[in-house]
Amino acid sequence: MNNSISAMELYLKYKPSSVVTTTELTDTTCGIYPCYYRITESGLKVSTSAVSLIIESEKYSRNANYEVQPFIENFGGKNMASRIEDLGTSLPQCLKSQIPESIIKLLKQKSILPEQHWDEQRQTFADDVYRLQPFETVTQEGDRFQNIEFKRTLSEKDEFIRLSSQYLTEYVHQIEKQYPNHEHIVLTGGKDSLLIHLVPKLTENWSAFSAYPNYKNTQNFFDVNGIHVNKLFTHNNTNQESPGETVKKAICSDLRADPRHIRWRTELAKISKELDHKCIFWAGTEGDTINSYYSAFHSENEQGYFDLQMSRAANWQGTTHQTTANFTGSPMLSLYHSPKLWRDVYRKYDPAMIKEGDDLRDEIGQQLAGGPITWPQTNPGPSPYQYNNEIDLEQAYESFIQQYRCREYQPLLYEIESTDVEALT
Protein backbone atom coordinates (compact mmCIF):
# COMPACT_ATOMS: atom_id res chain seq x y z
CA MET A 1 0.00 0.00 0.00
CA ASN A 2 1.21 3.50 -0.85
CA ASN A 3 1.47 5.99 2.00
CA SER A 4 0.24 8.97 0.01
CA ILE A 5 -0.41 9.78 -3.65
CA SER A 6 -0.99 13.11 -5.33
CA ALA A 7 -3.31 13.48 -8.31
CA MET A 8 -0.41 14.26 -10.62
CA GLU A 9 1.53 11.20 -9.40
CA LEU A 10 -1.50 9.03 -10.11
CA TYR A 11 -1.44 10.24 -13.72
CA LEU A 12 2.31 9.89 -14.19
CA LYS A 13 3.41 6.86 -12.18
CA TYR A 14 0.54 4.44 -12.76
CA LYS A 15 -1.20 3.10 -15.84
CA PRO A 16 -4.29 5.18 -16.64
CA SER A 17 -7.55 3.85 -15.14
CA SER A 18 -5.72 1.36 -12.92
CA VAL A 19 -6.95 1.09 -9.32
CA VAL A 20 -4.33 1.91 -6.68
CA THR A 21 -4.57 1.43 -2.90
CA THR A 22 -3.20 4.20 -0.68
CA THR A 23 -3.65 5.79 2.72
CA GLU A 24 -4.11 9.32 1.39
CA LEU A 25 -4.96 11.09 -1.87
CA THR A 26 -4.28 14.79 -2.33
CA ASP A 27 -4.58 17.37 -5.09
CA THR A 28 -1.91 20.03 -5.51
CA THR A 29 -2.65 21.23 -9.06
CA CYS A 30 -6.07 22.92 -8.85
CA GLY A 31 -7.99 19.81 -9.89
CA ILE A 32 -6.79 19.72 -13.48
CA TYR A 33 -5.91 16.01 -13.19
CA PRO A 34 -9.23 14.50 -12.01
CA CYS A 35 -9.11 11.59 -9.57
CA TYR A 36 -11.76 9.41 -7.98
CA TYR A 37 -11.76 7.46 -4.73
CA ARG A 38 -13.62 4.83 -2.74
CA ILE A 39 -13.08 4.17 0.96
CA THR A 40 -12.68 0.48 1.83
CA GLU A 41 -11.56 -1.61 4.79
CA SER A 42 -8.31 -2.42 2.99
CA GLY A 43 -7.46 1.21 2.27
CA LEU A 44 -8.31 4.12 0.02
CA LYS A 45 -8.93 2.94 -3.55
CA VAL A 46 -8.06 5.62 -6.11
CA SER A 47 -8.07 5.90 -9.90
CA THR A 48 -8.18 8.31 -12.83
CA SER A 49 -11.48 6.62 -13.68
CA ALA A 50 -14.67 6.40 -11.65
CA VAL A 51 -15.96 3.49 -13.73
CA SER A 52 -12.79 1.49 -13.00
CA LEU A 53 -13.43 1.85 -9.27
CA ILE A 54 -17.03 0.78 -9.82
CA ILE A 55 -16.28 -2.39 -11.78
CA GLU A 56 -13.43 -3.29 -9.40
CA SER A 57 -15.77 -3.14 -6.40
CA GLU A 58 -17.48 -6.26 -5.09
CA LYS A 59 -20.71 -4.33 -4.73
CA TYR A 60 -22.32 -1.62 -6.80
CA SER A 61 -25.25 0.59 -5.98
CA ARG A 62 -26.44 3.15 -8.53
CA ASN A 63 -26.40 6.64 -7.03
CA ALA A 64 -29.96 7.91 -7.33
CA ASN A 65 -28.84 11.44 -6.43
CA TYR A 66 -26.36 11.69 -9.31
CA GLU A 67 -27.75 13.87 -12.09
CA VAL A 68 -26.64 13.09 -15.63
CA GLN A 69 -25.96 16.39 -17.36
CA PRO A 70 -28.05 17.73 -20.29
CA PHE A 71 -25.18 17.40 -22.78
CA ILE A 72 -25.32 13.64 -22.17
CA GLU A 73 -29.12 13.41 -22.15
CA ASN A 74 -29.37 15.34 -25.42
CA PHE A 75 -26.35 13.77 -27.09
CA GLY A 76 -26.89 13.19 -30.80
CA GLY A 77 -30.38 14.65 -30.63
CA LYS A 78 -31.32 17.47 -32.94
CA ASN A 79 -33.04 19.81 -30.50
CA MET A 80 -32.83 23.57 -30.87
CA ALA A 81 -29.65 23.86 -28.79
CA SER A 82 -27.76 21.27 -30.83
CA ARG A 83 -28.95 22.77 -34.12
CA ILE A 84 -27.72 26.23 -33.10
CA GLU A 85 -24.41 24.70 -31.96
CA ASP A 86 -24.06 22.94 -35.31
CA LEU A 87 -24.80 26.23 -37.10
CA GLY A 88 -22.13 27.98 -35.04
CA THR A 89 -19.72 25.18 -35.85
CA SER A 90 -20.18 25.71 -39.59
CA LEU A 91 -19.69 29.50 -39.49
CA PRO A 92 -16.32 30.91 -40.63
CA GLN A 93 -14.11 32.21 -37.83
CA CYS A 94 -14.41 35.77 -39.13
CA LEU A 95 -18.18 35.66 -38.59
CA LYS A 96 -18.00 33.90 -35.22
CA SER A 97 -15.75 36.62 -33.83
CA GLN A 98 -18.34 39.29 -34.74
CA ILE A 99 -21.16 37.78 -32.66
CA PRO A 100 -21.60 40.05 -29.61
CA GLU A 101 -21.01 38.38 -26.24
CA SER A 102 -24.37 39.78 -25.09
CA ILE A 103 -26.14 37.64 -27.71
CA ILE A 104 -24.33 34.51 -26.53
CA LYS A 105 -25.31 35.26 -22.91
CA LEU A 106 -28.93 35.83 -23.91
CA LEU A 107 -29.11 32.51 -25.78
CA LYS A 108 -27.72 30.74 -22.70
CA GLN A 109 -30.16 32.48 -20.37
CA LYS A 110 -33.05 31.36 -22.59
CA SER A 111 -31.62 27.79 -22.55
CA ILE A 112 -31.24 27.96 -26.32
CA LEU A 113 -27.52 27.40 -25.94
CA PRO A 114 -26.14 25.12 -23.21
CA GLU A 115 -24.87 26.98 -20.15
CA GLN A 116 -21.93 24.63 -19.68
CA HIS A 117 -20.35 21.52 -21.16
CA TRP A 118 -19.03 19.93 -17.98
CA ASP A 119 -20.09 18.31 -14.71
CA GLU A 120 -19.13 19.85 -11.36
CA GLN A 121 -20.65 17.21 -9.07
CA ARG A 122 -18.51 15.51 -6.44
CA GLN A 123 -20.78 12.48 -6.69
CA THR A 124 -20.59 9.86 -9.43
CA PHE A 125 -22.70 7.01 -10.81
CA ALA A 126 -21.98 4.89 -7.71
CA ASP A 127 -23.02 5.64 -4.13
CA ASP A 128 -19.51 5.14 -2.74
CA VAL A 129 -17.28 6.68 -5.45
CA TYR A 130 -16.42 10.38 -5.35
CA ARG A 131 -14.40 12.89 -7.30
CA LEU A 132 -11.47 14.52 -5.50
CA GLN A 133 -11.88 18.29 -5.24
CA PRO A 134 -9.18 20.89 -6.06
CA PHE A 135 -6.60 21.17 -3.26
CA GLU A 136 -8.44 18.52 -1.27
CA THR A 137 -6.90 15.71 0.77
CA VAL A 138 -8.79 12.49 1.53
CA THR A 139 -7.60 9.82 3.96
CA GLN A 140 -8.39 6.12 4.20
CA GLU A 141 -10.49 6.88 7.30
CA GLY A 142 -12.70 9.13 5.17
CA ASP A 143 -11.45 12.44 6.55
CA ARG A 144 -11.54 15.25 3.99
CA PHE A 145 -10.09 18.72 4.13
CA GLN A 146 -9.62 21.33 1.44
CA ASN A 147 -6.92 24.02 1.58
CA ILE A 148 -8.09 26.81 -0.72
CA GLU A 149 -6.12 29.70 0.78
CA PHE A 150 -4.84 32.18 -1.82
CA LYS A 151 -2.50 34.93 -0.62
CA ARG A 152 -2.73 37.34 -3.61
CA THR A 153 0.68 38.82 -2.77
CA LEU A 154 2.23 38.48 -6.24
CA SER A 155 1.07 41.64 -7.98
CA GLU A 156 4.17 42.89 -9.85
CA LYS A 157 4.05 41.92 -13.52
CA ASP A 158 7.82 41.79 -13.98
CA GLU A 159 8.22 39.45 -11.01
CA PHE A 160 5.36 37.29 -12.22
CA ILE A 161 6.93 37.01 -15.69
CA ARG A 162 10.32 36.12 -14.21
CA LEU A 163 8.94 33.49 -11.86
CA SER A 164 6.70 32.04 -14.58
CA SER A 165 9.64 31.58 -16.94
CA GLN A 166 11.73 29.99 -14.20
CA TYR A 167 9.07 27.57 -12.95
CA LEU A 168 7.81 26.57 -16.40
CA THR A 169 11.35 25.64 -17.39
CA GLU A 170 12.00 23.75 -14.16
CA TYR A 171 8.75 21.83 -14.61
CA VAL A 172 9.57 20.69 -18.15
CA HIS A 173 13.09 19.69 -17.11
CA GLN A 174 11.74 17.73 -14.15
CA ILE A 175 9.47 15.65 -16.39
CA GLU A 176 12.22 15.16 -18.98
CA LYS A 177 14.54 13.79 -16.29
CA GLN A 178 11.84 11.51 -14.92
CA TYR A 179 10.97 10.13 -18.37
CA PRO A 180 14.12 10.43 -20.52
CA ASN A 181 12.98 7.79 -23.01
CA HIS A 182 9.47 9.11 -23.56
CA GLU A 183 8.39 11.16 -26.56
CA HIS A 184 6.77 14.46 -25.54
CA ILE A 185 3.94 15.47 -27.88
CA VAL A 186 2.55 18.98 -27.57
CA LEU A 187 -1.07 19.53 -28.56
CA THR A 188 -0.37 22.76 -30.38
CA GLY A 189 -2.73 25.55 -31.37
CA GLY A 190 -2.76 28.98 -29.74
CA LYS A 191 -0.24 30.85 -27.61
CA ASP A 192 -0.80 28.71 -24.51
CA SER A 193 0.58 25.63 -26.23
CA LEU A 194 3.07 27.47 -28.46
CA LEU A 195 4.78 28.62 -25.25
CA ILE A 196 5.62 24.99 -24.50
CA HIS A 197 7.80 24.89 -27.61
CA LEU A 198 9.70 27.97 -26.38
CA VAL A 199 10.75 26.35 -23.10
CA PRO A 200 14.42 25.32 -23.40
CA LYS A 201 14.64 21.51 -23.40
CA LEU A 202 17.10 18.96 -22.06
CA THR A 203 16.24 16.31 -24.66
CA GLU A 204 15.27 16.23 -28.33
CA ASN A 205 12.31 13.94 -27.69
CA TRP A 206 9.71 16.52 -28.65
CA SER A 207 7.01 16.43 -31.30
CA ALA A 208 3.77 18.33 -31.96
CA PHE A 209 0.17 17.53 -32.79
CA SER A 210 -1.79 20.30 -34.49
CA ALA A 211 -5.25 19.87 -35.98
CA TYR A 212 -6.89 22.03 -38.60
CA PRO A 213 -7.65 24.90 -38.81
CA ASN A 214 -4.53 25.74 -36.75
CA TYR A 215 -2.09 23.39 -38.49
CA LYS A 216 -0.75 25.95 -40.97
CA ASN A 217 -0.24 28.54 -38.20
CA THR A 218 1.70 25.98 -36.18
CA GLN A 219 3.87 24.99 -39.12
CA ASN A 220 4.63 28.62 -39.89
CA PHE A 221 5.39 29.40 -36.22
CA PHE A 222 8.03 26.66 -36.19
CA ASP A 223 9.54 27.87 -39.46
CA VAL A 224 9.82 31.58 -38.67
CA ASN A 225 11.11 31.01 -35.11
CA GLY A 226 13.53 28.21 -35.98
CA ILE A 227 11.85 25.60 -33.78
CA HIS A 228 12.63 21.95 -34.47
CA VAL A 229 10.27 19.09 -33.62
CA ASN A 230 10.78 15.42 -34.39
CA LYS A 231 7.40 15.09 -36.05
CA LEU A 232 4.36 17.25 -36.67
CA PHE A 233 1.23 15.10 -36.40
CA THR A 234 -2.05 16.49 -37.69
CA HIS A 235 -5.76 15.82 -38.08
CA ASN A 236 -8.39 17.42 -40.31
CA ASN A 237 -10.74 17.90 -37.33
CA THR A 238 -13.50 15.97 -39.10
CA ASN A 239 -15.35 13.59 -36.83
CA GLN A 240 -14.42 10.09 -37.98
CA GLU A 241 -15.30 8.27 -34.76
CA SER A 242 -17.19 5.02 -34.91
CA PRO A 243 -20.12 4.66 -32.47
CA GLY A 244 -17.90 2.37 -30.39
CA GLU A 245 -15.13 4.99 -30.20
CA THR A 246 -17.65 7.62 -29.13
CA VAL A 247 -18.99 5.36 -26.38
CA LYS A 248 -15.47 4.50 -25.24
CA LYS A 249 -14.60 8.19 -25.10
CA ALA A 250 -17.66 8.91 -22.98
CA ILE A 251 -16.81 6.02 -20.63
CA CYS A 252 -13.24 7.30 -20.30
CA SER A 253 -14.62 10.70 -19.31
CA ASP A 254 -17.16 9.20 -16.86
CA LEU A 255 -19.79 11.25 -18.74
CA ARG A 256 -18.36 14.41 -17.15
CA ALA A 257 -17.76 16.44 -20.33
CA ASP A 258 -19.52 16.94 -23.64
CA PRO A 259 -17.98 14.49 -26.18
CA ARG A 260 -18.43 17.11 -28.91
CA HIS A 261 -15.68 19.18 -27.29
CA ILE A 262 -13.17 16.37 -26.81
CA ARG A 263 -11.68 15.85 -30.24
CA TRP A 264 -8.92 13.78 -31.93
CA ARG A 265 -8.60 11.21 -29.15
CA THR A 266 -8.76 8.31 -31.57
CA GLU A 267 -5.77 9.78 -33.42
CA LEU A 268 -3.87 10.39 -30.18
CA ALA A 269 -4.55 6.79 -29.16
CA LYS A 270 -2.97 5.57 -32.40
CA ILE A 271 0.11 7.70 -31.75
CA SER A 272 0.39 6.43 -28.18
CA LYS A 273 0.04 2.81 -29.29
CA GLU A 274 2.73 3.25 -31.97
CA LEU A 275 5.07 4.50 -29.25
CA ASP A 276 4.17 1.60 -26.94
CA HIS A 277 2.52 4.18 -24.66
CA LYS A 278 5.93 5.68 -23.88
CA CYS A 279 4.82 9.21 -24.58
CA ILE A 280 3.46 12.17 -22.67
CA PHE A 281 0.99 14.57 -24.23
CA TRP A 282 1.33 18.23 -23.25
CA ALA A 283 -1.30 20.97 -23.42
CA GLY A 284 -1.47 24.67 -22.66
CA THR A 285 -4.51 24.27 -20.43
CA GLU A 286 -5.86 27.57 -19.06
CA GLY A 287 -2.72 29.52 -19.96
CA ASP A 288 -4.83 32.38 -21.27
CA THR A 289 -6.88 32.74 -18.08
CA ILE A 290 -3.70 32.89 -16.01
CA ASN A 291 -1.42 35.03 -18.16
CA SER A 292 -3.79 37.33 -20.04
CA TYR A 293 -7.02 39.21 -19.46
CA TYR A 294 -9.93 36.83 -19.87
CA SER A 295 -13.33 38.40 -19.32
CA ALA A 296 -15.03 35.40 -17.71
CA PHE A 297 -12.23 35.17 -15.12
CA HIS A 298 -11.31 38.80 -14.52
CA SER A 299 -14.63 40.60 -14.87
CA GLU A 300 -16.04 41.87 -11.58
CA ASN A 301 -19.46 40.62 -12.67
CA GLU A 302 -18.33 36.98 -12.76
CA GLN A 303 -17.33 34.51 -10.07
CA GLY A 304 -14.03 35.04 -8.38
CA TYR A 305 -10.95 34.13 -10.39
CA PHE A 306 -9.94 31.22 -8.16
CA ASP A 307 -13.50 29.89 -7.98
CA LEU A 308 -13.54 29.57 -11.76
CA GLN A 309 -10.13 27.89 -11.82
CA MET A 310 -11.40 25.31 -9.34
CA SER A 311 -14.80 24.80 -10.96
CA ARG A 312 -15.02 25.54 -14.67
CA ALA A 313 -11.33 24.93 -15.44
CA ALA A 314 -10.92 21.86 -13.24
CA ASN A 315 -14.10 20.17 -14.38
CA TRP A 316 -14.17 21.04 -18.08
CA GLN A 317 -10.52 21.18 -19.08
CA GLY A 318 -9.60 18.70 -16.36
CA THR A 319 -11.91 16.10 -17.83
CA THR A 320 -10.07 16.48 -21.13
CA HIS A 321 -6.88 15.42 -19.32
CA GLN A 322 -8.73 12.49 -17.73
CA THR A 323 -10.26 11.34 -21.02
CA THR A 324 -6.96 11.56 -22.87
CA ALA A 325 -5.13 9.44 -20.31
CA ASN A 326 -7.82 6.79 -20.01
CA PHE A 327 -8.49 6.61 -23.76
CA THR A 328 -4.91 6.65 -25.06
CA GLY A 329 -2.95 5.03 -22.23
CA SER A 330 -0.66 8.06 -21.97
CA PRO A 331 -0.99 11.03 -19.59
CA MET A 332 -1.62 14.58 -20.76
CA LEU A 333 0.09 17.27 -18.69
CA SER A 334 -0.65 20.97 -18.61
CA LEU A 335 2.33 23.32 -18.76
CA TYR A 336 0.53 25.55 -16.26
CA HIS A 337 -0.30 22.89 -13.68
CA SER A 338 2.65 21.65 -11.71
CA PRO A 339 2.60 21.47 -7.89
CA LYS A 340 5.39 24.04 -7.53
CA LEU A 341 3.77 26.50 -9.95
CA TRP A 342 0.57 26.50 -7.97
CA ARG A 343 2.26 26.51 -4.58
CA ASP A 344 4.78 29.28 -5.23
CA VAL A 345 3.30 31.34 -8.07
CA TYR A 346 -0.38 30.92 -8.92
CA ARG A 347 -1.66 30.65 -5.34
CA LYS A 348 0.10 33.95 -4.68
CA TYR A 349 -1.28 35.45 -7.88
CA ASP A 350 -3.23 38.70 -7.64
CA PRO A 351 -5.90 38.68 -10.39
CA ALA A 352 -6.08 42.49 -10.22
CA MET A 353 -2.60 42.52 -11.76
CA ILE A 354 -4.14 41.61 -15.14
CA LYS A 355 -5.99 44.48 -16.80
CA GLU A 356 -8.15 44.42 -19.90
CA GLY A 357 -5.89 44.14 -22.95
CA ASP A 358 -2.96 42.61 -21.01
CA ASP A 359 -1.21 39.52 -22.37
CA LEU A 360 1.89 38.54 -20.42
CA ARG A 361 2.46 35.48 -22.60
CA ASP A 362 4.41 37.63 -25.08
CA GLU A 363 7.02 38.58 -22.49
CA ILE A 364 7.09 35.13 -20.91
CA GLY A 365 7.70 33.62 -24.34
CA GLN A 366 10.47 36.09 -25.06
CA GLN A 367 12.19 35.24 -21.76
CA LEU A 368 11.88 31.53 -22.44
CA ALA A 369 13.24 31.83 -25.98
CA GLY A 370 15.90 34.40 -25.13
CA GLY A 371 14.79 36.75 -27.88
CA PRO A 372 11.86 38.15 -29.92
CA ILE A 373 9.08 35.81 -31.03
CA THR A 374 6.92 36.02 -34.12
CA TRP A 375 3.42 34.91 -33.15
CA PRO A 376 0.57 33.86 -35.47
CA GLN A 377 -1.80 36.69 -36.29
CA THR A 378 -4.88 34.50 -35.85
CA ASN A 379 -5.98 31.66 -33.58
CA PRO A 380 -8.85 29.83 -35.30
CA GLY A 381 -10.26 27.44 -32.73
CA PRO A 382 -11.25 23.93 -33.87
CA SER A 383 -14.99 23.38 -34.05
CA PRO A 384 -16.81 20.91 -31.78
CA TYR A 385 -17.51 17.55 -33.36
CA GLN A 386 -20.90 17.01 -34.98
CA TYR A 387 -22.75 13.74 -34.40
CA ASN A 388 -25.66 12.57 -36.53
CA ASN A 389 -26.22 9.27 -34.74
CA GLU A 390 -28.23 9.24 -31.53
CA ILE A 391 -26.50 7.24 -28.78
CA ASP A 392 -27.81 6.75 -25.27
CA LEU A 393 -24.49 7.34 -23.50
CA GLU A 394 -25.98 6.95 -20.03
CA GLN A 395 -27.37 3.53 -20.92
CA ALA A 396 -24.07 2.53 -22.56
CA TYR A 397 -22.17 3.54 -19.40
CA GLU A 398 -24.53 1.54 -17.21
CA SER A 399 -24.29 -1.46 -19.54
CA PHE A 400 -20.50 -1.26 -19.47
CA ILE A 401 -20.56 -1.45 -15.67
CA GLN A 402 -22.86 -4.47 -15.65
CA GLN A 403 -20.92 -6.37 -18.31
CA TYR A 404 -17.41 -5.77 -17.03
CA ARG A 405 -18.21 -6.35 -13.35
CA CYS A 406 -19.00 -9.96 -14.28
CA ARG A 407 -15.58 -10.60 -15.79
CA GLU A 408 -12.72 -12.28 -13.99
CA TYR A 409 -10.19 -10.05 -15.80
CA GLN A 410 -10.99 -6.36 -16.03
CA PRO A 411 -8.79 -4.65 -18.64
CA LEU A 412 -7.65 -1.06 -18.42
CA LEU A 413 -9.86 1.28 -20.42
CA TYR A 414 -7.29 2.01 -23.12
CA GLU A 415 -6.82 -1.74 -23.66
CA ILE A 416 -10.49 -2.21 -24.56
CA GLU A 417 -11.23 -2.28 -28.28
CA SER A 418 -13.94 0.15 -29.35
CA THR A 419 -15.70 -2.70 -31.16
CA ASP A 420 -16.13 -4.40 -27.79
CA VAL A 421 -18.25 -1.54 -26.48
CA GLU A 422 -20.05 -0.70 -29.74
CA ALA A 423 -22.78 -3.20 -28.91
CA LEU A 424 -23.56 -1.12 -25.82
CA THR A 425 -25.02 1.56 -28.11
N, C-alpha and C positions, 0 to 999 in steps of 0.2 A: 504493500500500500504506500502511495506517495504521501508525504507529509503535508504538502501544500502545492497547488497548481494555480498559475495565473491564466487568464483567458488566452493571452497571446502564446503562452507556453503550450496550451492545449492544441492550438492551431499549428504550431511549429514542430513540436517534439513527438506528436502522436499522429497516427493515420487518421485522416478525416472521417468522422462519424463513428470512430471506435469508442467504446465505453471504458472509462478509466475510473478506478477507485482511489479516493484520496480522503484526507481528513479536512481539507479546506480548499475552497475555490474562491478566487478573488479577481476582480477586474481593475486594471490600472490604466486602461486606454479608452476611457469614455464610452465603453460599450460597443465599439466598432467591430469587435470580434465576438459575435453572439455565442453564448454557452448556455447549456441547460443542465439541470441537476435533479436528482431524486435521492431522498434520504432513506437509507436502509440500515438494517442491523449490522451489516458487514462494513459499512462506511458510506461515504458520500459518492454516489455514482454520477459522473459528469461526462458530457459529450458535446460536440459541435452540432449534434442533431437530436431534437426531441423525439423523433420517431424511433431512433436507434435505442434510446432509453426505454421507450414503450415496449418495443418488441423483445428487448432483453429481459424485461421484467417477468416474473412468474405470474403476476396478476395484472389485469388491465381494467380500469373502470373509466368509461367515457365521461369527460367533464361536462356536465350539463350547463355549467355557467360560462363555458368558453364560447365566445361569439365569433363565428366565421365572418370575415370581413366582406363588404359588398363587392370588392374586386374579384373575390373568389366566387361568390354567389352568382354574379353576372358574367362570369368568364365565358367568352365565346358568343354570348348573346348579343343581339343587335338592338339593344334599347337605345333611347335617345343619347345617353351619356357616351356609349361606345361609338355611336355613329358620329357624334361631334368630335370625339377623340380621333377617329379614323380620318375625318375631314382635316383636322389639324395636322395629322401625320403627313397627309399628302400635299400640304401647302409648301411652297418654296420658303426657304429661310428668310428671304427678304420681306415676305409678307407676314410671316409669323412675328418678326421683330417689331412690326408696326401695330400689332394688336395692343391696345391700351391695357395696362394691368388692372384698371378698374373694371373692364369688361370681363376679364378672367375671374376676378373676385365675385362679380355679380352672378356669373354662371355657376360658380361653386356654391354660393349662398342659396341659389334656387335649386340646388341638387341636379343641375343639368350637366355639370362636370363634377367628377369625383373630388372630394375634399382632400383625400390623401390616398396614397398607394401602398401603405404599410400598416403593420399591426403593432400597437404599443402595449398589448396586454402582457402581464407577467405570467398569466396562466397559459396552459397549452391544452391540447386535445385530451390529455390524461389528468385525472384528479391529483396525482402525486408527482407530476413533472412540471418544473417551473423554469422560467427564463431568468438568468442572472441579470441584475440591473447595473447600470454604469456606476463604477467605483463602489460596488457592493462586495462584501465578503460573506460567505456562507460556510458554516462549519457542519461537521458530521452530526452534531447534536441538534442541528436545525436552527442555531442562532444566526441571525442576519443583522448586519449593520452596514450603513451606507455613509461614506465620507464624501460629502459634496461641498466641502469648503473651498472657496475660490478667493484668493487674496487681492487680486486686481491691483497689484503694486507695480507691474511692468507696463509703464505708460509712455516710455520714450521710444520713438520709432527707430532711431539708430541702434539702440541697444537691442530692441526686438529683432531687427534685421541681422545683427551680428550673432546673437544667440541662436536664431533660427538656422543660419548657415552652418554654425558649429555643430548643433545637435542633429541636423539632417544628415550631415556628413558622417558623424559618429555612428548614427543609426545604421546607415547603409554599410559602413565598414564592419560593424558588429555582425550583421547578418552574413556578409561575405565571408568573414572568418569562421562563422559557425557552419556554413554550408559552402565550402570552397569548390565542391564538384557539381554544384547545382547550376542550372541555367536560370538567369533572372530575366523575366519577360515583362516588360512594362506595357500595360494597357494605355496606349498613348492617344491623346486627343487635344485637349486644351492646355492652358498654361500649368494647371496643377500637376499634370502628368509629365509635361515637357520639362518641368523643373527636375524631375528624377534623373533625366539624361544629363543634366548639368552638374549633378553631384560628382565630384572626383571619385573614381573607383579604384579598388585594389586589384580587381581581376578583369579579364576581358570577357567574362561569361554573361554578356548582356545582349538581349535582343528586344524587339518591340513588336507589339500587336496593335494595328491601327485599322479600324473599320471605316468604310465610307459613311458619310461624305468627308471625313477628316483625313483620309489616307494621303491625299496629295499635299495637304498642308504639312503633315508629319514628314513626308519624304523631303519636301523643300526645306523644312526646318533643319533637318540633319545635314543637307547639302550646304546651305549657306553658313551654318555655324561649325562645319567641320566635325560633326559628331559621327562616330563609327558605331554600328551595331552589327552583331553577328548575322542576324536575319531580321527582315521586316515582314512579319506575318500580316495578312489582311483578310477582310471579309466584306462582302458587298452589302451587308446589313439587311438582306432579304431573308425573311423567315422561311427556313427550310427544315424546321423541326418536324419530325414525325409525331403523331399523337402520343406514342410511348415516350419520346424524349421530352415532350411538354409535361407529361405526368411525372416523369422522373425529376424534372427540374422543380416542379411544385413540391414534390415530396422532400427534395433536398433543402428547400426553403422552409419546410414546415408550414406552408401556406401563409407565410408572414409577409410576403411582398407580391405585388402584381407581376405575373410572369411576362406581361407585355414589356416591362421595363428592365428585364434581365435578359440581355441579348448575348449571342455568340457563344454561349456556354458549350454547345456541342462542338464547336471548332476548338475551343480551349481544351476540351477533354481529349480531342485527337492529338493536340500538341503535347499535352501532359503524358499521354500514353506512349507516344513516340519517344519521349525522353525517359521512359520507365519511371515516371512520376518524380524524377529528380529535377524539379524546377519549382521556382517560386514566382508567382504572378505579383506584380506591383501595380498599385493604382494611386492616383492623386486625390483620394477621397477627402472631400470637404476643404481642400486647400483654399478655394475661393472664399469660403465663409470665415476662414481664419485670417487670411492675409490681405483681403481686399474688402471694400464696402459691399455688403450684400443686404439688400433692403429687408428681406424676411428676418435676418438675424440682427441687424443693427438699428432698425426702425424702432422708435419709442412706442409705436402703436402695436408692436408684436410682443410675443413672449420674450422673456429675458434671453440673452445670448446663450448662456450656459444651459438653460432649460431646453432650448432647441437642439443644442449639440447632444444632449443626453436623451432626447426624445426622437425628433424627426431624423437627425443624422444617424443616431445609433440604430434605430429600428428600420429605416429605409435603406440607407447605404450599408449599414452593418449586415443586413440580410443578404446583400449582394456578395459580401465577403463569405458569409456562411454558405450560400448556394454554390459559389465557385469552388470552395474547398470540398464540399460533399459530392458535388457533381463530377469534378475533374480528378480528384485525388491529390491535388496540390494546393497549398495555402495561397491566399491572396493577401498581401500586406499593404497597408496604406503608409505612404511616406510620412504622413502627418499624425501617425498614431503609434508612437513608441512610448513605453512607460516613462522614460526620462524626459521626453518632450512634454508630456502632460504634467509630470511632477514639477519640473523646473522652469518651464516656459508658459505653456498654455493655461495652467491653473493659476498663474500669476498675471495673466493677460488682462488688460483693461480694455474692454470693448469700445470705450469712448475714444481710444487712441485712433480708431479708424473712422475717418470722416467720408461723407459722400464724395465719390470720385477717386478715393485713394486705392492704390493697388501696389502693395509692397512686394509683390512677386517679382516685379522688374528688378528691383535692387537686390533682392535675395538671389535671384538668378545670376545677376552680374557678379556678386560676391562668390557664388559657387563656381562660376566659370572662369573667374579671374579676368574678366573683360566684358565689353559690350556684347549684347545679344540681339539678334534680329528675330523678332517674334512674328508669327502669322498675323495677318491683318483681320482674319475672320476666324470664328470658332463655330462652325455649323454642327449643332448637336445631332447625333443619330436619332432617328425616329423610333418610337415604341413599335414593337412587333404587332402585326395585325394577324388575327386568327379568325378563320371562317368556320371552323368546326367547333361545335358546342361540346364541351367536356365537363362532366360533373367532377371537379377536382376534389371536392370534399368527400364524395363517395369513393373516389379512387384512393384517397389517402386512408380512409377507413378500411377499405378492402385490402390495401397493402399491409396494414397492421394485422388484420385477421389472418391473412395468408402466411405472412412471414413469422408470426408468433408460433405457428404450428411446426416450423422446421427445426430440425436438430442443429443445422449449420445456418447461421445468419450472416450473410456476406455484408461487407461494407457497402455503402450506397454507391460509390463510384465503380464497384465491381459488378453491379447488377446491370445486365443488358437492358436497353430500353424496350426491346421486344418482349422481355419477361413481364413488364408492367403495362404493356399496351392493352392487354386484355382487360385491365382494370377500368378502362374507359367505357 
